Amino acid sequence: MVGFPRSSVTGREWTRNWRLVVAGFFVTFAYSTVTSYGVFIKPVQESFASSRAEVSLALSINTLMYALSAIVFGVLSDRLGPRKAIVLGGAMVGVGLGLSAIARSSSDLVLFFGLLAGMGVGSLFIPPSTAIISRFKIKSTLALGVADMGDTIGTVIIPPIAVALIVTQGWRFSMLLLGVIAFSLVAVGSVVIGSSFSESGIAADRSSLRESAIAQAVRMPFFYLILALYTPITLSVMLSLAHLAPYTADIGLPPEAGALVLSVVGASMGIGRMTTFLLTEKLGLRIAVTLNFLLASLAFLLLQTKSQALLYPIAAVLGITFGSLPLMLYVRIASFYKRQGLGGVLGLIDGISWGVGGLIGPLYGGLSYDFWHSYDPAFLSLATLMLGTATLNFVWKTRLGKSVYKPFKDTSRD
């Protein structure tokens, strides 16, 4: 198990901080019930006699609502503490998935899965992430990686379970069970947090919040650089999670293979998260980010070969980049902006990026398939986008850029 030096904190504080990481693990695990939606696309499309774009729209709306709610839950976490924000959002996710099980049309899915569950998803990352960053004075990158392993392990476990239930019990029962799992995981997380992280536990000072950290953040060029780097990641992640499973079926593999592809992506995201600290320490943040974007570009380009032999290695590469890139940017954001009000700032950046990328990604993939009867144009677009983002990241030469991309160290010590 990863350990953290304890010299700067008391034993009680160290225990409380680790409880927060464990709680984050359970809460992020719940997110995998949402990202497993890709395995439902084909059976739901057949059930409703809808187009792939119509069924994919529910995931696009879900991610858009996540984007909007991330801002709200970020501020709520700053003011009320993470526990209340997490419980409220987790209830929305569980109820939304449960109601999706009785949907009668793709429009119902947009309402239940897209709007209701999507509004709750914002609580599954921003509150635990900002709380961990605020509490861990050293090695916050590793602490975030451990907490985010919940999503990783969930993405490995949940899709095969969902597919098995779809095959034996139908997609409705499978969706209902995911709703129960999501709420149960969030409930466990809230219990682990306990009352020690209450309204005043880690919330930022209200006088500082009144000065509007968000208003200060949006006046800085760094804010827009981060958006330009982060949004292509979210677009790629959401298109892949929505359409890799149906793509797998389209190239002649059984439904179980689609679930396995998502599991490989999830497991590899964990590898990416847990190796981020070592990679950035060895290469520096600028080179590490650029390398990850280039690897993602190559992976999307190779998907056009439709090679069954390359499918799982490609999924592994995508997963590693999907896991490491957001974490690199999270920690850089935390080190650049003041910790007070961080939840609101991180929620705004996360919200805009996931809103734009999440809305476009799944829908664009569905439209690409409906229009060209192939995912090739979508994957080629993503390969080009990743290459362009890698170039932007590497050639950023302003004074601000140089300060941002100095050799990486965990600046949470500061």
Summary of the structure (lengths in Angstrom):
residues: 414
radius of gyration: 20.0
end to end distance: 25.1
largest distance: 61.4
contacts: 1645
relative contact order: 0.16
helix: 83%
strand: 0%
